[in-house]
Amino acid sequence: MNNFKLSSVLILIFALSYHFILFSSEWLIVADALSFSEEQIRAEKENRMVVSLDGATDYFQKFNIIPNVILGDFDSIKDSEYWGIKNRFNEITDDSKPYNGHFGTLIVPAKDQTRSDLEKGICYCDSQNAKAIYIVNATGGRTDHTLSNFSLLKKYHNLQRPIVILSEHECIEFVENQTRIIKGEIGAQVAVIGFPLAHMTTFGLKYNGEEFKCELGARNSPCNTLASSEAIIQIKGNAIIINQKFKGDAYKKNR
């Protein structure tokens, strides 16, 4: 009887711990424009819950990495049986429910054709109360997808929950009436692009500005660099800040 009680308590503790992790974690969304290596994905997924979007799941199979969640309309994943995906695009509906697949992965059908898989992935992470969302493999593929993905940074901007696109060498973040501290090596690249319009005041960059106007389709601040190991960027309005990642490091280590 005592062993039974102990087992029950341990199961309860495990369940509560998993619930706490799931509902208080940083999340990593892996999209389908393959640019990250196996090593980079492994580094970025450390201590994060991982959502693989549809066709990106083929990379997980190739790299022998198990995501926590596979989400999408399943129109592009090649080996759905490997992951225990029961129904593909033609068989799922907007009302299809999540279910357990293979390897402990949660399968989340998301057919809504008015939104991209990335947008659905962001919404899913927010439904799990993500404290931060990081997105990889969202640049370097189709130009329309890349521009749309930048737009999603603005659409789902939330001061209480950062959302960042990571390319192989850059961190891309939308800011609105905020101050950002950028840390890095002297000479690391920094750019501020009005999205669509912002006034920036900076300290610690090679080319600093005071109330400098950045406007989409007009003048911006590309090709700037860090003049010290830390810079302050004050934004009034809406802007995209792009800064260079440290080589070989995951973004969270430099945040």
Residue pairs with C-beta under 8 A, 6 or more apart in sequence:
21 49
22 49
22 128
23 128
23 129
24 129
24 131
25 47
25 48
25 49
25 128
25 130
25 131
26 47
26 48
26 49
26 130
26 131
26 132
26 133
26 134
26 252
27 48
27 49
27 50
27 51
27 125
27 128
27 130
27 132
27 133
27 134
28 44
28 45
28 48
28 49
28 50
28 51
28 134
28 135
28 136
29 51
29 53
29 118
29 121
29 122
29 125
29 133
29 134
29 135
29 136
29 138
30 36
30 41
30 50
30 51
30 52
30 53
30 56
30 59
30 60
30 67
30 136
30 137
31 53
31 56
31 117
31 118
31 121
31 135
31 136
31 137
31 138
31 149
32 53
32 54
32 55
32 56
32 76
32 117
32 137
32 141
33 137
33 138
33 139
33 140
33 141
33 142
33 145
33 146
34 56
34 59
34 137
34 141
35 136
35 137
35 139
35 140
35 141
35 167
35 168
36 44
36 136
36 137
36 168
38 62
38 63
38 65
40 136
40 168
41 59
41 63
41 65
41 136
42 63
42 65
43 248
43 249
43 250
44 134
44 136
44 166
44 250
44 251
45 65
46 250
46 252
47 252
48 134
48 252
49 68
49 69
49 128
49 130
50 65
50 67
50 68
50 69
51 67
51 68
51 69
51 70
51 71
51 121
51 124
51 125
52 60
52 67
52 69
52 70
52 71
53 71
53 72
53 117
53 118
53 121
54 70
54 71
54 72
54 73
54 74
54 75
54 76
54 77
54 117
55 72
55 76
55 77
55 78
56 137
57 67
57 70
57 77
57 83
58 77
58 78
58 79
60 66
60 67
61 79
61 82
61 83
66 103
66 104
66 105
67 105
68 105
68 106
69 105
69 106
69 107
69 108
69 124
70 77
70 83
70 85
70 101
70 105
70 106
70 107
70 108
71 108
71 110
71 117
71 120
71 121
71 124
72 108
72 109
72 110
72 117
72 120
73 89
73 92
73 109
73 110
73 111
73 112
73 113
73 117
74 80
74 85
74 87
74 88
74 89
74 92
74 109
75 88
75 89
77 83
77 85
80 88
82 102
83 101
83 102
83 103
83 105
83 107
84 100
84 101
84 102
84 103
84 105
84 107
85 101
85 107
86 99
86 107
87 96
87 109
89 111
92 109
92 111
93 111
94 111
94 112
96 109
96 111
97 109
98 106
98 107
98 108
98 109
99 106
99 107
100 106
100 107
101 107
108 124
110 117
110 120
110 124
112 120
115 123
116 145
116 148
116 152
118 135
118 138
118 149
118 152
119 152
119 155
119 156
122 133
122 135
122 152
122 156
122 163
123 156
125 133
126 133
126 156
126 158
126 161
130 161
131 161
132 161
132 162
132 163
132 164
133 156
133 161
133 162
133 163
133 164
134 163
134 164
134 166
134 251
134 252
135 149
135 163
135 164
135 165
135 166
136 165
136 166
136 167
138 145
138 146
138 149
138 165
139 146
139 149
139 165
139 167
139 172
140 146
140 167
140 168
149 165
150 165
150 172
150 174
150 195
150 240
153 163
153 164
153 165
153 172
153 173
153 174
153 240
154 174
154 176
154 195
154 238
156 163
157 163
157 174
157 175
157 176
159 178
162 173
163 173
163 174
164 171
164 172
164 173
164 251
165 171
165 172
165 173
166 172
166 245
166 251
169 244
169 245
169 247
170 189
170 242
170 243
170 244
170 245
171 242
171 243
171 244
171 245
171 251
172 240
172 241
172 242
173 180
173 240
173 241
174 195
174 238
174 239
174 240
175 235
175 238
175 239
175 240
175 241
176 235
176 237
176 238
176 239
177 235
177 236
177 237
178 235
179 232
179 233
179 234
179 235
180 232
180 233
180 235
180 241
181 230
181 231
181 232
181 233
182 190
182 204
182 226
182 230
182 231
182 232
182 233
182 241
182 243
183 229
183 230
183 254
184 226
184 229
184 243
184 244
184 246
184 254
185 226
185 229
185 246
186 225
186 226
186 227
186 228
186 229
187 225
187 226
188 225
188 226
188 243
188 244
189 223
189 224
189 225
189 242
189 243
189 244
190 205
190 224
190 225
190 226
190 231
190 233
190 241
190 242
190 243
190 244
191 220
191 221
191 222
191 223
191 224
191 241
191 242
191 243
192 198
192 200
192 202
192 214
192 220
192 221
192 224
192 233
192 235
192 239
192 240
192 241
192 242
193 214
193 216
193 220
193 221
193 222
193 239
193 240
193 242
194 213
194 214
194 215
194 216
194 218
194 220
194 237
194 238
194 239
195 216
195 238
195 239
195 240
196 215
196 216
196 217
196 238
197 213
197 214
197 215
197 216
197 237
197 238
198 213
198 214
198 215
198 235
198 236
198 237
198 238
198 239
199 211
199 212
199 213
199 214
199 235
199 236
199 237
200 209
200 211
200 212
200 214
200 221
200 233
200 234
200 235
200 236
200 239
201 209
201 210
201 211
201 212
201 233
201 234
202 208
202 209
202 212
202 231
202 232
202 233
202 234
203 231
203 232
204 226
204 227
204 228
204 230
204 231
204 232
205 224
205 225
205 226
205 227
205 231
205 233
206 224
206 225
206 226
206 227
207 221
207 224
209 221
211 236
212 221
213 219
214 220
214 221
214 239
233 241
235 241
245 251
245 254
246 253
246 254
